[in-house]
Amino acid sequence: MTSAPPPRRRERFFAKYRPRAALGGPKYRILREAIIAAIEDGYWKGGDRLPTELELTAMTPYSLGTVQRAIQTLVAEGFVTRKQRSGSFVAPGHQRIGGPWLFRFLAEDGSGFLPMFTKVIDRRQVVESGPWFSWLTQGKPGKRLLRIDRQIRVNSELVAFNQVYLDPEVYRVIAAARARELDGVNFVHLIQDAYQLPVNNIAHTVRCALLPDAALGAIGLHRRTLGMIVEIAASAGRSRPVSYQQMFVPPTDYRLYISESAADWHAATPAELLPGAR
């Protein structure tokens, strides 16, 4: 395990990585952007312990409350993990998830979103049928889509199986990547960054049914299991399809939050999204 940079180097952190362009909104977002920039630049590497919240207040112009909220947001997005009595650490690169997720799991007490990690277990090009396929291919019969199968873990617990469909000819940055390079990747965030494409319209359905064998095998269940099947269609506006996902969730104590807009993830806590959350 590595430690945080020495004091003199830490003092230069905010001056070097604070956003140069004007960034509207709460101060915690500015600090969040600065910490992410430092992580992506290698200033803090995977496994490094971050300065304490009190140290960050001394290193930046922000209050303890602002620092705590920024760290809470980074934990929710998977950039940072917390270890009891040890502090906050940069998540390993293969587990790190940033940017907006279309679904998240809530902490038991509703006080925050839980860290979520993904692992790709299969990737292939497929031709399927159904209204969603016609929508995603824009009515082109026989067109092949890229399907990426992923396990989803909350903390260290395997909680769901996810299948993501997208056009490999349009999103070549994903289609050309090796499977292991896609572990922990937030596809919505990657598409928005790589193609400057705002994924701002989300539609979803939820039903309860017997989970298919592929999902049971991926989750490690080998019997007939009733679970939740979630379908999520994401588009840029209402006219440009981006992706279609299916998520298969066996019985769990975790509550699932599904966004209707990628903009929802600018909120730091469930309380800003759900009236009943603490």
VEXMIRO-510834 format. One record per residue: x, y, z of N, C-alpha, C in turn; chain; residue in three letters. Coordinates in steps of 0.05 Angstrom, whole numbers, plus 5000, padded with zeros to 4 digits. Each point is the difference from the previous one (the first is absolute). Layout:
N
REC    nx    ny    nz   cax   cay   caz    cx    cy    cz  unit  code
REC     X     Y     Z     X     Y     Z     X     Y     Z     A   ALA
...
//
This chain:
278
REC    nx    ny    nz   cax   cay   caz    cx    cy    cz  unit  code
REC  5017  4976  5000  4983  5024  5000  5018  5025  5000     A   MET
REC  4993  5019  4983  5016  5025  4998  4988  5021  5018     A   THR
REC  5015  5020  5006  4991  5022  5017  4995  5025  4984     A   SER
REC  4988  5020  5013  4995  5025  4986  5026  5015  4994     A   ALA
REC  5000  5019  4981  5024  5015  4993  5010  5016  5024     A   PRO
REC  5026  5006  5001  5010  5016  5023  4988  5027  5001     A   PRO
REC  5002  5014  5024  4986  5025  5004  5004  5021  4979     A   PRO
REC  5026  5005  4992  5005  5022  4980  4986  4994  4974     A   ARG
REC  5000  4975  4992  4987  4993  4974  4970  5003  5003     A   ARG
REC  4989  4992  5023  4971  5002  5004  4991  5029  4999     A   ARG
REC  5017  5019  5009  4992  5028  5000  4995  5010  4971     A   GLU
REC  5013  4987  4981  4997  5009  4972  4976  4988  4986     A   ARG
REC  4987  4981  5013  4978  4984  4988  4978  5018  4988     A   PHE
REC  4988  5017  5016  4977  5015  4990  5008  5021  4980     A   PHE
REC  5023  5013  5003  5009  5020  4981  5004  4987  4972     A   ALA
REC  5009  4975  5000  5006  4987  4975  4975  4988  4987     A   LYS
REC  4981  4990  5016  4979  4984  4988  4972  5013  5001     A   TYR
REC  4998  5023  5013  4973  5012  5000  4992  5007  4971     A   ARG
REC  4974  4997  4994  4990  5006  4973  5007  5028  4991     A   PRO
REC  5012  5003  4977  5007  5027  4989  4975  5014  4989     A   ARG
REC  4983  4985  4987  4976  5012  4989  4980  5004  5023     A   ALA
REC  4983  5020  4996  4979  5005  5020  4982  4976  5003     A   ALA
REC  4996  4992  5025  4982  4976  5005  4978  5009  5019     A   LEU
REC  4976  5002  4989  4978  5009  5017  4991  4978  5020     A   GLY
REC  4983  5008  5018  4989  4981  5019  5015  5000  5026     A   GLY
REC  4994  4981  5018  5011  4999  5027  5031  4997  4999     A   PRO
REC  5012  5009  5022  5029  4998  5002  5011  4972  5001     A   LYS
REC  4984  4981  5011  5009  4973  5002  5006  4988  4972     A   TYR
REC  4985  5010  4979  5005  4990  4973  5027  5008  4990     A   ARG
REC  5008  5025  5007  5026  5010  4992  5022  4983  5012     A   ILE
REC  4997  4994  5026  5020  4983  5013  5000  4972  4989     A   LEU
REC  4976  4989  4994  4998  4974  4988  5016  4999  4974     A   ARG
REC  4996  5020  4983  5014  5001  4974  5030  5001  5004     A   GLU
REC  5009  5015  5020  5029  5002  5005  5011  4974  5009     A   ALA
REC  4987  4985  5017  5010  4974  5010  5000  4980  4977     A   ILE
REC  4979  5000  4983  4999  4982  4977  5023  5006  4981     A   ILE
REC  5005  5025  4995  5022  5008  4982  5027  4990  5011     A   ALA
REC  5003  5003  5027  5025  4991  5012  5003  4969  4998     A   ALA
REC  4978  4986  5003  5001  4971  4998  5007  4991  4971     A   ILE
REC  4987  5013  4981  5004  4993  4972  5028  5007  4990     A   GLU
REC  5012  5020  5013  5027  5009  4993  5022  4983  5014     A   ASP
REC  4991  4983  5019  5019  4983  5015  5012  5013  5025     A   GLY
REC  4990  5024  5006  5009  5013  5025  4994  4983  5024     A   TYR
REC  4975  4989  5000  4993  4978  5019  4993  4976  4983     A   TRP
REC  5013  4978  5006  4996  4975  4985  4982  4980  5014     A   LYS
REC  4992  4980  4986  4983  4979  5012  5013  4989  5025     A   GLY
REC  4985  4999  5022  5010  4990  5025  5011  5021  5018     A   GLY
REC  5006  5024  4990  5010  5022  5017  4979  5009  5020     A   ASP
REC  5009  5005  5024  4983  5012  5020  4998  5030  4995     A   ARG
REC  4976  5011  4999  4997  5029  4996  5005  5014  5027     A   LEU
REC  5006  5026  4998  5001  5016  5025  4974  4998  5015     A   PRO
REC  5001  5003  5026  4976  4999  5016  4982  5024  4992     A   THR
REC  4975  5000  5009  4982  5022  4993  5010  5026  5013     A   GLU
REC  5011  4998  5023  5011  5024  5013  5024  5011  4985     A   LEU
REC  5017  4981  4990  5023  5008  4984  4991  5014  4974     A   GLU
REC  4979  4989  4988  4990  5012  4975  4989  5028  5005     A   LEU
REC  4988  5005  5023  4991  5027  5006  5023  5020  5001     A   THR
REC  5024  4990  5010  5023  5017  5001  5013  5004  4973     A   ALA
REC  4996  4980  4982  5013  5001  4973  4983  5015  4980     A   MET
REC  4975  5006  5007  4981  5012  4981  4986  5023  5014     A   THR
REC  4985  5017  4985  4986  5022  5013  4973  4992  5010     A   PRO
REC  4995  4974  5004  4973  4991  5007  4996  4991  5028     A   TYR
REC  4975  5001  5009  4994  4992  5028  4999  4970  5002     A   SER
REC  4999  4990  5025  5000  4971  5005  4975  4988  4987     A   LEU
REC  4977  5014  5002  4975  4990  4988  5003  4996  4970     A   GLY
REC  5012  5019  4987  5004  4998  4971  5019  4977  4993     A   THR
REC  5021  4997  5015  5019  4978  4995  4986  4973  5005     A   VAL
REC  4984  4997  5021  4986  4975  5005  4981  4993  4978     A   GLN
REC  4986  5021  4990  4981  4994  4978  5015  4992  4974     A   ARG
REC  5022  5012  4994  5015  4993  4977  5010  4971  5002     A   ALA
REC  5010  4992  5023  5010  4973  5004  4977  4980  4998     A   ILE
REC  4977  5008  5012  4977  4982  4999  4991  4995  4971     A   GLN
REC  5001  5021  4983  4993  4997  4972  5020  4982  4986     A   THR
REC  5025  5002  5006  5021  4983  4987  4997  4971  5009     A   LEU
REC  4992  4996  5025  4995  4973  5009  4976  4988  4985     A   VAL
REC  4979  5016  4997  4976  4991  4986  5006  4993  4971     A   ALA
REC  5018  5015  4988  5007  4995  4971  5021  4979  4997     A   GLU
REC  5012  4990  5022  5019  4979  4998  5029  5009  4996     A   GLY
REC  5005  5026  5000  5028  5009  4998  5015  4995  5026     A   PHE
REC  4986  5001  5022  5013  4998  5026  4986  4978  5016     A   VAL
REC  5015  4986  5016  4989  4980  5019  5007  5009  5028     A   THR
REC  4984  4992  5019  5005  5006  5028  5005  4974  5016     A   ARG
REC  5020  5002  5017  5005  4977  5018  4998  5010  5029     A   LYS
REC  4984  4987  5015  4995  5009  5027  5026  5002  5016     A   GLN
REC  5003  5022  5013  5023  5007  5017  5026  5002  4984     A   ARG
REC  4999  4998  4973  5024  5003  4984  5000  5025  4983     A   SER
REC  4977  5008  4991  4998  5024  4983  4988  4995  4973     A   GLY
REC  5004  5019  4982  4989  4998  4973  5023  4994  4980     A   SER
REC  4995  4983  4981  5020  4990  4982  4991  5002  4971     A   PHE
REC  5019  5005  4982  4993  5000  4971  4994  4972  4991     A   VAL
REC  4977  4996  4988  4993  4973  4990  5019  4991  4978     A   ALA
REC  5007  4974  4999  5017  4990  4978  4988  5007  4974     A   PRO
REC  5017  5005  4980  4990  5008  4974  4980  4981  4987     A   GLY
REC  5004  4973  5004  4982  4981  4988  4973  4999  5014     A   HIS
REC  4998  5013  5023  4974  5000  5014  4987  5027  5000     A   GLN
REC  5014  5020  4990  4991  5028  5003  4977  5006  4980     A   ARG
REC  4980  5012  5011  4977  5007  4984  4994  5030  5004     A   ILE
REC  4999  5015  4979  4994  5029  5003  4977  5008  4983     A   GLY
REC  4991  5025  5005  4979  5010  4983  4973  4989  5007     A   GLY
REC  4979  5007  4985  4973  4993  5006  4994  4970  4994     A   PRO
REC  4988  4987  5019  4990  4973  4996  4970  5001  4997     A   TRP
REC  4989  4982  4984  4971  5000  4996  4985  4986  5023     A   LEU
REC  5015  4985  5016  4988  4987  5023  5021  4999  5022     A   PHE
REC  4991  5001  5025  5018  4997  5023  4985  4986  5022     A   ARG
REC  5015  4989  5019  4989  4987  5023  5004  5018  5025     A   PHE
REC  4979  5001  5016  5000  5017  5024  5011  4986  5024     A   LEU
REC  5014  5014  5017  5008  4990  5026  4975  4992  5016     A   ALA
REC  5003  4982  5019  4977  4989  5015  4984  5022  5014     A   GLU
REC  5015  5021  5011  4986  5021  5014  4992  5023  4981     A   ASP
REC  5005  4997  4974  4992  5021  4981  5017  5024  5000     A   GLY
REC  5023  4999  5014  5017  5024  5003  5019  5004  4977     A   SER
REC  5003  4981  4982  5019  5003  4978  4997  4978  4979     A   GLY
REC  5014  5004  4978  5001  4979  4979  5024  4982  5006     A   PHE
REC  4997  4975  4995  5022  4981  5006  5020  4998  4977     A   LEU
REC  5025  4995  5006  5020  4996  4979  4992  4977  4982     A   PRO
REC  5002  5003  4974  4991  4979  4982  5022  4994  4980     A   MET
REC  5006  4975  4995  5021  4991  4982  4989  4980  4980     A   PHE
REC  5012  5000  4976  4991  4982  4979  5023  4984  4989     A   THR
REC  4994  4976  4991  5020  4982  4987  4987  4988  4975     A   LYS
REC  5014  5004  4977  4990  4989  4975  5006  4970  4999     A   VAL
REC  4980  4984  4995  5004  4970  4999  4995  4990  4971     A   ILE
REC  4989  5016  4983  4996  4991  4972  4995  5025  4983     A   ASP
REC  5008  4998  4975  4995  5021  4981  4997  4988  4972     A   ARG
REC  4979  5007  4986  4996  4988  4973  4981  5017  4984     A   ARG
REC  5001  4997  4973  4981  5014  4983  4976  4982  4995     A   GLN
REC  4976  5011  5001  4976  4984  4999  4980  5014  4981     A   VAL
REC  4981  4984  4990  4977  5009  4986  4976  4989  5015     A   VAL
REC  4983  5018  5011  4977  4991  5015  4975  5014  4989     A   GLU
REC  4977  4995  5013  4975  5011  4990  4985  5013  5022     A   SER
REC  4980  5015  4994  4983  5013  5020  5000  5030  4996     A   GLY
REC  4980  5013  5012  4998  5029  4997  5025  5015  5008     A   PRO
REC  5013  4991  5022  5025  5015  5009  5022  4997  4979     A   TRP
REC  5002  4977  4987  5021  4996  4980  4995  5018  4975     A   PHE
REC  4975  5001  4992  4993  5017  4978  5005  5030  5006     A   SER
REC  4995  5007  5026  5005  5028  5008  5030  5006  5000     A   TRP
REC  5016  4982  5011  5029  5005  5002  5014  4999  4973     A   LEU
REC  4990  4983  4982  5012  4999  4973  4987  5019  4981     A   THR
REC  4981  5015  5010  4984  5019  4983  4988  4986  4976     A   GLN
REC  4989  4976  5006  4984  4986  4980  5016  4986  4978     A   GLY
REC  5027  4996  5004  5016  4987  4980  5000  4969  5005     A   LYS
REC  4986  4985  4983  4999  4971  5005  5027  4987  4996     A   PRO
REC  5006  4980  5017  5025  4985  4998  5025  5015  5010     A   GLY
REC  4997  5024  5010  5023  5015  5011  5010  4987  5025     A   LYS
REC  5026  4998  5003  5012  4987  5024  5005  5022  5021     A   ARG
REC  4995  4992  5025  5006  5017  5023  5021  4987  5017     A   LEU
REC  5014  5016  5015  5019  4989  5019  4986  4996  5026     A   LEU
REC  5002  4976  5011  4988  4994  5027  5023  4994  5019     A   ARG
REC  4999  5015  5022  5021  4997  5021  4986  4989  5025     A   ILE
REC  5009  4977  5010  4988  4988  5024  5018  5006  5024     A   ASP
REC  4988  5010  5022  5016  5008  5023  4988  4990  5026     A   ARG
REC  5017  4994  5018  4992  4995  5028  5001  5027  5014     A   GLN
REC  4981  5005  5018  4999  5025  5016  5003  4993  5029     A   ILE
REC  5020  5013  5013  5005  4996  5028  4995  5026  5015     A   ARG
REC  4988  4997  5023  4997  5022  5019  5017  4994  5024     A   VAL
REC  5019  5018  5005  5022  4993  5019  5013  4975  4988     A   ASN
REC  5000  4978  5014  5013  4975  4989  4979  4979  4994     A   SER
REC  4974  5007  5002  4979  4981  4996  4989  5000  4971     A   GLU
REC  4999  4977  4988  4989  4997  4973  4970  5002  5001     A   LEU
REC  4988  5021  4988  4972  5006  5004  4983  4999  4974     A   VAL
REC  5013  5001  4977  4984  5002  4975  5016  4992  4976     A   ALA
REC  4986  4994  4978  5011  4994  4974  4989  5020  4981     A   PHE
REC  5017  5011  4983  4993  5023  4983  5008  4994  4971     A   ASN
REC  4982  5005  4981  5007  4998  4972  4996  5027  4987     A   GLN
REC  5020  5010  4986  4999  5026  4987  5002  4996  4970     A   VAL
REC  4983  5013  4985  5000  4999  4971  5005  5027  4989     A   TYR
REC  5018  5002  4980  5005  5025  4987  5011  4995  4972     A   LEU
REC  5001  5020  4983  5008  4997  4972  5031  5001  4999     A   ASP
REC  5013  4978  4992  5030  5000  4999  5011  5018  4979     A   PRO
REC  4985  5006  4979  5010  5017  4979  4999  5030  5008     A   GLU
REC  4982  5006  5018  4998  5028  5010  5020  5005  5023     A   VAL
REC  5001  4981  5019  5016  5003  5024  5025  4982  4998     A   TYR
REC  5017  5007  4981  5023  4983  4995  5020  5000  5024     A   ARG
REC  5000  5021  5016  5018  5001  5023  4994  4977  5019     A   VAL
REC  4975  4992  5002  4992  4978  5017  5004  4973  4985     A   ILE
REC  4992  5000  4975  5002  4975  4985  5029  4991  4996     A   ALA
REC  5019  5019  4998  5028  4993  4995  5015  4993  5025     A   ALA
REC  4989  5006  5024  5014  4995  5025  5000  4970  5006     A   ALA
REC  5021  4991  5013  5000  4972  5010  4981  4997  5023     A   ARG
REC  4990  4976  5003  4979  4995  5021  5010  5009  5027     A   ALA
REC  5024  4994  5007  5010  5007  5027  5003  5030  5004     A   ARG
REC  5003  5015  4978  5001  5029  5001  4973  5013  5007     A   GLU
REC  4979  4984  4997  4973  5010  5005  4990  4994  5028     A   LEU
REC  5016  4986  5016  4993  4995  5028  4999  5027  5014     A   ASP
REC  4978  5005  5014  4997  5025  5015  4993  5024  4984     A   GLY
REC  4997  4997  4973  4995  5023  4983  4970  5008  5001     A   VAL
REC  4996  5026  5003  4974  5011  4999  4995  5008  4971     A   ASN
REC  4984  4985  4985  4997  5004  4971  4987  5027  4994     A   PHE
REC  4980  5008  5016  4987  5026  4995  5021  5022  5003     A   VAL
REC  5016  4999  5021  5020  5021  5004  5020  5000  4977     A   HIS
REC  5009  4976  4991  5019  4998  4979  4989  5011  4974     A   LEU
REC  4975  4994  4994  4988  5009  4975  4997  5031  5001     A   ILE
REC  4992  5010  5022  4998  5029  5003  5026  5014  4996     A   GLN
REC  5022  4989  5012  5026  5012  4998  5012  4997  4972     A   ASP
REC  4999  4975  4989  5014  4995  4975  4986  5012  4976     A   ALA
REC  4973  5002  5001  4985  5009  4977  4986  5027  5004     A   TYR
REC  5004  5012  5024  4987  5025  5007  4970  4997  4995     A   GLN
REC  4989  4978  5009  4972  4994  4995  4984  5000  5027     A   LEU
REC  4983  5019  5004  4985  5000  5025  4979  4978  5001     A   PRO
REC  5003  4981  5018  4980  4979  5004  4981  5011  5020     A   VAL
REC  4978  5011  4991  4982  5015  5018  4972  4991  5000     A   ASN
REC  4994  4977  4988  4973  4989  5001  5000  4970  5006     A   ASN
REC  4987  4993  5022  5001  4973  5010  4971  4989  5003     A   ILE
REC  4995  4976  4989  4975  4987  5004  5005  4973  5012     A   ALA
REC  4982  4990  5017  5005  4974  5012  4974  4986  5007     A   HIS
REC  5002  4974  5001  4978  4983  5009  5011  4981  5021     A   THR
REC  4982  4991  5018  5008  4980  5020  4978  4979  5002     A   VAL
REC  5008  4975  5001  4980  4978  5004  5013  4979  5018     A   ARG
REC  4983  4984  5012  5009  4977  5016  4995  4975  4985     A   CYS
REC  5021  4983  4997  4997  4975  4984  5022  4981  5008     A   ALA
REC  4998  4976  4990  5022  4981  5004  5025  5009  4984     A   LEU
REC  5022  5001  5013  5025  5009  4987  5009  4979  4980     A   LEU
REC  5011  5009  4977  5010  4981  4980  5025  4985  5010     A   PRO
REC  5005  4977  4987  5023  4984  5008  5026  5015  4998     A   ASP
REC  5003  5017  4980  5026  5015  4997  5004  5018  5024     A   ALA
REC  4979  5013  5010  5003  5017  5023  5006  4984  5025     A   ALA
REC  4986  4977  5003  5004  4983  5024  5029  4990  5001     A   LEU
REC  5011  4992  4977  5027  4990  4999  5020  5022  5006     A   GLY
REC  4995  5024  4990  5019  5022  5005  5000  5009  5029     A   ALA
REC  4977  4997  5013  4998  5009  5028  5008  4977  5019     A   ILE
REC  5000  4976  4989  5007  4977  5017  4976  4986  5013     A   GLY
REC  4976  5003  4988  4976  4987  5009  4993  4977  4981     A   LEU
REC  4994  4977  5010  4995  4977  4982  4973  4988  5005     A   HIS
REC  4980  5016  5004  4973  4991  5003  4980  5021  4990     A   ARG
REC  4975  4992  4998  4980  5019  4991  4998  5023  5020     A   ARG
REC  5005  5024  4992  5000  5023  5018  4984  5023  4988     A   THR
REC  4981  5009  5017  4984  5023  4992  5015  5025  5007     A   LEU
REC  5002  5019  4981  5015  5024  5005  4989  5023  4984     A   GLY
REC  5015  5022  5000  4992  5025  4987  5015  5002  4974     A   MET
REC  4985  5005  4978  5012  5005  4974  4995  5029  4992     A   ILE
REC  5022  5015  4998  4998  5029  4994  5010  5005  4972     A   VAL
REC  4985  5014  4984  5008  5008  4973  5004  5031  5000     A   GLU
REC  5023  5008  4989  5007  5029  5000  5009  5008  4972     A   ILE
REC  4985  5019  4988  5008  5010  4974  5010  5029  5003     A   ALA
REC  5023  5005  4990  5012  5027  5002  5004  5012  4973     A   ALA
REC  4994  5026  4998  5002  5013  4974  5009  5029  5004     A   SER
REC  5011  5011  4978  5006  5029  5000  4976  5014  4989     A   ALA
REC  4985  5014  5017  4975  5010  4992  4981  4977  4996     A   GLY
REC  4980  5003  4983  4981  4978  4995  5004  4987  4973     A   ARG
REC  5020  5010  4985  5002  4990  4972  5026  4985  4995     A   SER
REC  5019  4999  5019  5025  4987  4995  5005  4978  5020     A   ARG
REC  4994  4975  4994  5004  4978  5019  5030  4997  5007     A   PRO
REC  5006  4994  5025  5028  4996  5009  5004  4972  5009     A   VAL
REC  4984  4990  5019  5004  4973  5010  4974  4989  5011     A   SER
REC  5000  4974  5002  4978  4986  5013  5013  4980  5020     A   TYR
REC  4989  4999  5024  5011  4982  5020  4978  4983  5013     A   GLN
REC  5008  4975  5007  4983  4984  5017  5016  4993  5025     A   GLN
REC  4987  5003  5023  5013  4993  5025  4982  4980  5015     A   MET
REC  5013  4978  5009  4987  4979  5013  5008  4999  5029     A   PHE
REC  4981  5004  5019  5007  5003  5028  4984  4980  5016     A   VAL
REC  5014  4980  5012  4987  4981  5018  4991  5014  5025     A   PRO
REC  4984  4986  5017  4992  5013  5026  5023  5012  5015     A   PRO
REC  4997  5024  5009  5022  5014  5014  4988  5020  5020     A   THR
REC  5015  5007  5020  4991  5021  5019  5007  5028  4990     A   ASP
REC  5017  5002  4979  5007  5026  4990  4977  5012  4984     A   TYR
REC  4996  5026  5004  4980  5015  4984  5014  5011  4975     A   ARG
REC  4986  4998  4978  5010  5009  4974  4988  5027  4992     A   LEU
REC  5018  5019  4993  4990  5025  4990  5007  5001  4970     A   TYR
REC  4980  5007  4984  5003  5002  4971  4995  5029  4992     A   ILE
REC  5020  5011  4986  4998  5028  4992  4982  5003  4975     A   SER
REC  4987  5023  4999  4986  5007  4975  5015  5020  4984     A   GLU
REC  5022  5009  5010  5018  5019  4986  5028  4998  5011     A   SER
REC  5019  5000  4982  5028  4999  5010  5007  5024  5017     A   ALA
REC  4985  5021  4998  5005  5024  5016  4995  4995  5030     A   ALA
REC  4985  4979  5006  4994  4994  5028  5025  4995  5016     A   ASP
REC  5022  4991  4986  5023  4992  5015  5018  5023  5009     A   TRP
REC  4991  5025  4994  5013  5023  5012  4993  5002  5029     A   HIS
REC  4979  4986  5009  4993  5000  5028  5020  4982  5015     A   ALA
REC  5007  5008  5024  5020  4985  5015  4988  4979  5018     A   ALA
REC  4974  5003  5008  4988  4982  5018  4972  4992  4991     A   THR
REC  4990  4977  5008  4973  4992  4993  4979  5020  5009     A   PRO
REC  5006  5014  5022  4980  5019  5010  4993  5022  4980     A   ALA
REC  5019  5005  4981  4995  5020  4980  4982  4989  4977     A   GLU
REC  4998  4973  4999  4985  4987  4979  4974  4988  5010     A   LEU
REC  5000  4989  5024  4978  4986  5011  4989  5014  5025     A   LEU
REC  4975  5008  5000  4989  5014  5023  5002  4984  5026     A   PRO
REC  4998  4974  4998  5000  4983  5025  5028  4992  5009     A   GLY
REC  5020  5006  4985  5027  4992  5008  5011  5020  5021     A   ALA
REC  5017  4989  5017  5011  5017  5022  5023  5017  4990     A   ARG
//
